[in-house]
Amino acid sequence: MSHRRRIGITAGAAALLLGATACSGLGRTTVGQLSFRGHDSPVEISYSNSLVTGCHRIAIPDGATHVENNTLVDVILYQNYDCKPTNDPNNGIYVATTLSNVTAPRTNPWRSFSVVH
């Protein structure tokens, strides 16, 4: 392999590595729609392109009891506003991509979610 070709390959690999590390700092978002509905409510709220980092409050006053995850990522639903696990086994429900879930009767609604990334 010629010296010129080795330098070209090395420079190309360095450029790709630099580009990949520069993009990883950008705010990545979910692809698709995450929809929530309250118990016996016709009102539905949807989130598109949510950041994959942090905790997101569900903007339904009484909380959500139905969720449809039509995104390309998995989410975790919490019964509190700060996405912190509790001793309650119903808090921290995992909903995989393209699936849905409904709370059990007499169970507290979901109030926040985080994205698995």
Summary of the structure (lengths in Angstrom):
residues: 117
radius of gyration: 20.4
end to end distance: 40.7
largest distance: 72.6
contacts: 303
relative contact order: 0.20
helix: 18%
strand: 34%
